[in-house]
Amino acid sequence: MSKPGSGLRNSRQWLGRTFGSGFDELTFYALSTWRGWQRHTYHLSNAAEMLALHELTQAEPTQLFVPPPLPDVSIQNQKMPTVLRPLARNYRYTQLAFPSAITTGNPTNDMVHAHHLYRPDHKNGPTLLYLHGWHNFKAALSLFTPLQLIAPLCYNLVMLELPHHIVLTAAGTYSGELSLTANLPATLITMQQAVSDTRAMAGWLRARGIERLAIEGQSLGGLVAALTLTVEAAFDCAVLFVPAVEPGTSLWHSTYTRTLRRELLRQGLDESATGALLESLRPARSRPLLEPERILVVAATGDRVAFRPDVENFARAWGANFAAIEWGHLSSHRLSPAFRLIRPFLGRWLGAGGIN
């Protein structure tokens, strides 16, 4: 006999999966079509680049992700964006910038930018380092959800702009266009730069006196965060939210990446070959330096990028905490179930923040 209310709960779960998946598909189709119209050049690799990538497919994380030096960070006070003001009444806003330890030859991209929202009376209080998702294009909008998450906890927030995103976007391209492309060697360099920048930011925060530091990554940011955890021990806990931890699968089975697939096929690369070339970017092949009980991995049941079985298998491989919530890749992080899941986890490891 089913428990009272189980039918209604199952119906809600089915609706969440169905509408979440449908919302993902509709949005991905529209965005990939629009980006296909925008794109005027192909992002392909040459034979020498591919040969070099072949040699790195089985490289250890310590070989791929070299520790960066402590950065020389410039700090500039900023006016709080209008969209953040209702949440950030007790916060101050500064922008941080420093040269990346890994250069791509694009001066716009090689200067790291981050956004620091802190409580003046608890400037060294518990801090969340947040890594946004693929194609995020405006800093204020990217800051809104993590600020909504941590403001009730009175934590501070730092959001790092991932390579080739937001102000790091090269002229003539859209935000994130150059971060993941069919030029797989260039994609590897982008991920090396992202991990290096994340480690540099974490090292600087610790050097500034931050005693309790968490990292959260969403989607592409979740992949970067997971890779960072294989080489960096600066964090007290980590949240990997719908992380794209199987990049080969995400590239070949999502409507979001159909433009990339066309360009991969132009190079004679199928799903198997792509997965083999991206093996070094699959975090499950390594172990985290952080204790597994301090890692929370969250999947979305209707996700059409970071598919739930992949995310769950990854969490199991690491022995990390795992949870699944309804809706899809784009919608789930903005819903109250995500906040109710993540806030107690952060509170367990970071403790109390400031006082409202």
C-alpha positions as CSV (number, residue, x, y, z in Angstrom):
1,M,0.0,0.0,0.0
2,S,1.4,3.4,-0.9
3,K,1.9,6.0,1.8
4,P,-0.6,8.9,2.0
5,G,0.5,11.7,-0.3
6,S,2.9,9.5,-2.3
7,G,0.8,9.8,-5.4
8,L,0.8,13.6,-5.3
9,R,4.5,13.6,-4.6
10,N,5.2,11.3,-7.5
11,S,3.1,13.5,-9.7
12,R,5.0,16.6,-8.7
13,Q,8.3,14.8,-9.4
14,W,7.1,13.7,-12.8
15,L,6.0,17.3,-13.6
16,G,9.4,18.6,-12.4
17,R,11.3,16.1,-14.6
18,T,9.0,16.7,-17.6
19,F,8.8,20.4,-17.5
20,G,12.5,20.8,-16.5
21,S,13.6,18.6,-19.4
22,G,11.3,20.4,-21.8
23,F,12.4,23.8,-20.6
24,D,16.0,22.8,-21.1
25,E,15.4,21.5,-24.6
26,L,13.4,24.5,-25.8
27,T,15.9,26.9,-24.4
28,F,18.9,25.0,-25.7
29,Y,17.4,24.7,-29.2
30,A,16.7,28.4,-29.3
31,L,20.1,29.4,-28.0
32,S,22.1,27.0,-30.2
33,T,20.2,28.2,-33.3
34,W,20.9,31.8,-32.4
35,R,24.5,31.1,-31.7
36,G,24.8,29.3,-35.0
37,W,23.6,32.4,-36.7
38,Q,26.1,34.5,-34.8
39,R,29.2,32.4,-35.4
40,H,31.1,33.2,-38.5
41,T,34.3,31.1,-38.0
42,Y,35.0,27.5,-37.3
43,H,37.0,26.6,-34.2
44,L,39.1,23.6,-35.4
45,S,42.5,22.2,-34.4
46,N,45.5,21.3,-36.5
47,A,47.4,18.1,-36.7
48,A,50.2,19.3,-34.4
49,E,47.8,20.4,-31.7
50,M,45.9,17.2,-31.8
51,L,49.1,15.2,-31.5
52,A,50.1,17.2,-28.4
53,L,46.6,16.5,-26.9
54,H,46.9,12.8,-27.6
55,E,50.0,12.8,-25.4
56,L,48.1,14.4,-22.5
57,T,45.0,12.2,-22.4
58,Q,46.3,10.1,-19.5
59,A,48.3,12.9,-17.8
60,E,47.9,13.1,-14.0
61,P,46.1,16.2,-12.6
62,T,49.4,17.4,-11.1
63,Q,50.9,17.4,-14.5
64,L,48.0,19.3,-16.1
65,F,47.2,21.8,-13.3
66,V,50.4,23.4,-12.1
67,P,50.0,25.5,-8.9
68,P,50.0,29.2,-9.7
69,P,51.9,31.9,-7.7
70,L,50.1,34.0,-5.2
71,P,48.6,36.8,-7.4
72,D,49.1,40.5,-7.1
73,V,45.4,41.5,-7.0
74,S,44.1,45.0,-7.7
75,I,40.9,46.0,-5.8
76,Q,38.4,48.6,-7.0
77,N,35.3,49.7,-5.2
78,Q,32.1,49.4,-7.2
79,K,28.5,50.6,-6.9
80,M,26.1,47.8,-6.1
81,P,24.2,46.7,-9.2
82,T,20.5,47.5,-9.0
83,V,19.4,43.9,-9.3
84,L,21.4,42.9,-6.2
85,R,20.4,45.8,-3.9
86,P,17.4,44.1,-2.2
87,L,19.7,41.1,-1.3
88,A,22.8,43.0,-0.6
89,R,21.8,45.8,1.9
90,N,24.5,44.8,4.3
91,Y,27.2,44.1,1.7
92,R,29.9,46.1,0.0
93,Y,31.1,45.4,-3.6
94,T,34.6,45.4,-5.0
95,Q,36.0,44.1,-8.2
96,L,39.2,42.1,-8.2
97,A,41.7,41.7,-11.0
98,F,45.1,40.0,-11.5
99,P,47.1,38.5,-14.4
100,S,46.4,34.8,-15.1
101,A,49.4,32.5,-14.6
102,I,48.3,30.8,-17.9
103,T,48.2,32.9,-21.0
104,T,46.2,32.3,-24.1
105,G,47.6,35.1,-26.2
106,N,44.4,37.1,-25.8
107,P,45.0,40.1,-23.5
108,T,41.3,40.5,-22.8
109,N,41.1,36.9,-21.5
110,D,44.4,36.7,-19.7
111,M,43.5,39.3,-17.0
112,V,41.4,37.5,-14.4
113,H,38.3,39.3,-13.0
114,A,36.3,38.5,-9.9
115,H,33.5,40.1,-7.9
116,H,33.7,40.3,-4.1
117,L,30.6,41.0,-2.0
118,Y,31.4,41.2,1.7
119,R,30.0,42.4,5.0
120,P,32.2,45.2,6.2
121,D,31.8,44.1,9.8
122,H,32.8,40.5,8.9
123,K,35.2,41.0,6.0
124,N,37.1,37.8,6.8
125,G,34.0,35.8,7.6
126,P,33.0,32.5,5.9
127,T,33.3,33.0,2.2
128,L,31.8,31.1,-0.9
129,L,33.9,31.1,-4.0
130,Y,31.4,30.7,-6.9
131,L,32.1,29.5,-10.4
132,H,29.3,30.3,-12.9
133,G,28.0,28.2,-15.8
134,W,28.8,28.2,-19.5
135,H,27.7,31.3,-21.6
136,N,26.9,33.4,-18.5
137,F,27.2,36.9,-20.0
138,K,26.5,39.5,-17.2
139,A,28.1,39.6,-13.9
140,A,25.2,41.0,-11.9
141,L,22.8,38.3,-13.1
142,S,25.4,35.6,-12.4
143,L,25.8,36.9,-8.9
144,F,22.1,37.0,-8.1
145,T,21.5,33.3,-7.4
146,P,24.6,32.6,-5.2
147,L,24.0,35.8,-3.3
148,Q,20.4,34.7,-2.7
149,L,21.9,31.4,-1.4
150,I,24.4,32.8,1.1
151,A,22.8,36.1,2.2
152,P,20.6,34.5,4.9
153,L,23.8,32.8,6.2
154,C,25.6,36.1,6.3
155,Y,28.5,34.7,4.3
156,N,30.7,36.6,1.9
157,L,30.8,35.9,-1.8
158,V,33.4,35.9,-4.5
159,M,32.5,35.1,-8.1
160,L,35.3,34.3,-10.5
161,E,34.6,35.0,-14.2
162,L,35.6,31.9,-16.1
163,P,37.9,32.3,-19.1
164,H,36.4,33.8,-22.2
165,H,33.3,34.9,-20.3
166,I,31.7,38.3,-19.4
167,V,34.4,40.9,-19.5
168,L,37.0,38.3,-20.6
169,T,35.1,37.9,-23.9
170,A,37.2,38.6,-27.0
171,A,35.9,41.2,-29.5
172,G,33.7,39.6,-32.2
173,T,32.7,36.6,-30.0
174,Y,29.9,36.0,-27.6
175,S,30.5,35.2,-23.9
176,G,31.8,31.6,-23.5
177,E,32.2,31.0,-27.3
178,L,35.9,30.3,-27.0
179,S,35.8,28.4,-23.7
180,L,34.4,25.1,-25.1
181,T,34.9,24.6,-28.8
182,A,35.7,21.8,-31.2
183,N,39.3,22.9,-31.0
184,L,39.9,20.4,-28.2
185,P,43.5,21.4,-27.5
186,A,42.4,25.0,-27.0
187,T,39.6,23.7,-24.7
188,L,42.2,21.9,-22.6
189,I,44.2,25.1,-22.2
190,T,41.0,27.0,-21.2
191,M,40.3,24.4,-18.5
192,Q,43.9,24.6,-17.3
193,Q,43.6,28.4,-17.1
194,A,40.2,28.1,-15.2
195,V,41.7,25.8,-12.6
196,S,44.8,27.9,-12.2
197,D,42.7,31.1,-11.8
198,T,40.5,29.4,-9.2
199,R,43.5,28.2,-7.2
200,A,45.1,31.6,-7.4
201,M,41.9,33.2,-6.1
202,A,41.6,30.7,-3.3
203,G,45.2,31.2,-2.3
204,W,44.8,35.0,-2.2
205,L,41.6,34.8,-0.1
206,R,43.4,32.5,2.4
207,A,46.4,34.9,2.5
208,R,44.0,37.8,3.2
209,G,42.8,36.1,6.4
210,I,39.8,34.1,5.2
211,E,39.7,31.1,7.6
212,R,36.7,29.3,6.2
213,L,36.3,28.9,2.5
214,A,33.9,26.9,0.4
215,I,33.7,26.5,-3.4
216,E,30.6,26.0,-5.5
217,G,30.5,25.4,-9.2
218,Q,27.5,25.1,-11.5
219,S,27.5,23.3,-14.8
220,L,30.8,24.2,-16.5
221,G,31.8,25.8,-13.2
222,G,31.0,22.5,-11.5
223,L,33.5,20.8,-13.8
224,V,36.2,23.4,-13.1
225,A,35.5,23.1,-9.3
226,A,35.7,19.3,-9.4
227,L,39.0,19.4,-11.3
228,T,40.3,22.0,-8.9
229,L,39.5,19.7,-6.0
230,T,41.9,17.0,-7.4
231,V,44.9,19.3,-6.9
232,E,43.9,22.0,-4.3
233,A,43.3,21.6,-0.6
234,A,42.3,25.2,0.3
235,F,38.6,24.5,0.8
236,D,36.6,23.5,3.8
237,C,33.7,22.1,1.7
238,A,32.5,22.0,-1.9
239,V,29.2,22.0,-3.7
240,L,29.1,20.7,-7.3
241,F,25.7,21.7,-8.7
242,V,24.7,19.9,-12.0
243,P,28.4,19.6,-12.8
244,A,29.3,18.6,-16.3
245,V,31.7,15.9,-15.0
246,E,31.4,13.8,-18.2
247,P,32.4,16.4,-20.8
248,G,32.3,13.9,-23.7
249,T,28.8,12.8,-22.9
250,S,27.6,16.4,-22.5
251,L,29.1,17.4,-25.8
252,W,27.5,14.5,-27.7
253,H,24.1,14.2,-26.1
254,S,22.8,17.7,-25.5
255,T,21.0,20.1,-27.8
256,Y,23.1,22.8,-26.2
257,T,26.2,21.6,-27.9
258,R,25.0,20.7,-31.4
259,T,27.1,23.4,-33.1
260,L,30.2,21.9,-31.5
261,R,29.3,18.5,-32.7
262,R,29.1,19.7,-36.3
263,E,32.6,21.0,-36.0
264,L,33.9,17.9,-34.3
265,L,32.5,15.8,-37.2
266,R,34.3,18.1,-39.7
267,Q,37.5,16.9,-38.0
268,G,36.5,13.2,-38.2
269,L,35.9,13.0,-34.5
270,D,33.0,10.9,-33.2
271,E,31.7,10.4,-29.7
272,S,34.3,7.8,-28.8
273,A,37.3,9.7,-30.1
274,T,36.1,12.9,-28.4
275,G,35.7,11.1,-25.1
276,A,39.2,9.7,-25.3
277,L,40.7,13.1,-26.1
278,L,38.9,14.6,-23.1
279,E,39.7,11.9,-20.7
280,S,42.1,14.1,-18.8
281,L,39.2,16.5,-18.0
282,R,37.1,13.8,-16.4
283,P,37.4,14.3,-12.7
284,A,36.2,10.8,-11.7
285,R,39.5,9.4,-12.9
286,S,41.2,11.1,-9.9
287,R,40.6,11.5,-6.2
288,P,39.7,14.8,-4.5
289,L,42.1,16.2,-1.9
290,L,39.1,17.2,0.2
291,E,37.4,14.6,2.4
292,P,34.4,13.1,0.5
293,E,32.0,13.9,3.3
294,R,32.7,17.6,2.7
295,I,31.6,17.4,-0.9
296,L,28.0,17.7,-2.0
297,V,27.1,16.7,-5.6
298,V,23.7,17.7,-6.8
299,A,21.9,16.5,-10.0
300,A,18.7,17.6,-11.6
301,T,16.2,14.9,-12.7
302,G,15.3,16.7,-15.9
303,D,18.9,17.8,-16.8
304,R,19.7,17.7,-20.5
305,V,23.5,18.6,-20.1
306,A,24.8,17.0,-16.9
307,F,22.7,13.9,-17.1
308,R,21.7,12.5,-13.7
309,P,23.3,9.0,-14.2
310,D,26.6,10.6,-15.0
311,V,26.5,12.9,-12.0
312,E,25.3,10.1,-9.7
313,N,28.1,7.8,-10.8
314,F,30.6,10.5,-10.3
315,A,29.4,11.1,-6.8
316,R,29.6,7.4,-6.1
317,A,33.1,7.2,-7.4
318,W,34.3,9.9,-5.1
319,G,32.2,8.7,-2.2
320,A,30.7,12.2,-1.9
321,N,27.2,13.2,-0.7
322,F,24.7,13.0,-3.5
323,A,21.2,14.5,-3.9
324,A,18.8,15.0,-6.9
325,I,16.2,17.7,-7.2
326,E,13.5,18.2,-9.7
327,W,13.5,20.4,-12.9
328,G,16.3,20.8,-15.3
329,H,19.8,22.1,-15.8
330,L,18.8,25.8,-16.2
331,S,16.0,26.0,-13.7
332,S,16.9,23.9,-10.7
333,H,19.5,26.1,-9.1
334,R,17.1,29.0,-8.8
335,L,14.4,27.0,-6.9
336,S,14.0,26.9,-3.1
337,P,14.7,23.1,-2.9
338,A,18.2,23.8,-4.0
339,F,18.7,26.4,-1.3
340,R,17.1,24.2,1.4
341,L,19.6,21.5,0.4
342,I,22.8,23.6,0.1
343,R,22.4,26.0,3.1
344,P,22.5,23.4,5.8
345,F,25.5,21.7,4.1
346,L,27.5,25.0,4.0
347,G,26.4,25.7,7.6
348,R,27.8,22.4,8.8
349,W,31.3,23.0,7.5
350,L,31.6,26.8,7.5
351,G,29.7,27.5,10.7
352,A,27.9,30.8,11.5
353,G,28.5,33.9,9.5
354,G,28.0,37.5,10.5
355,I,25.0,38.9,12.4
356,N,22.1,40.5,10.5
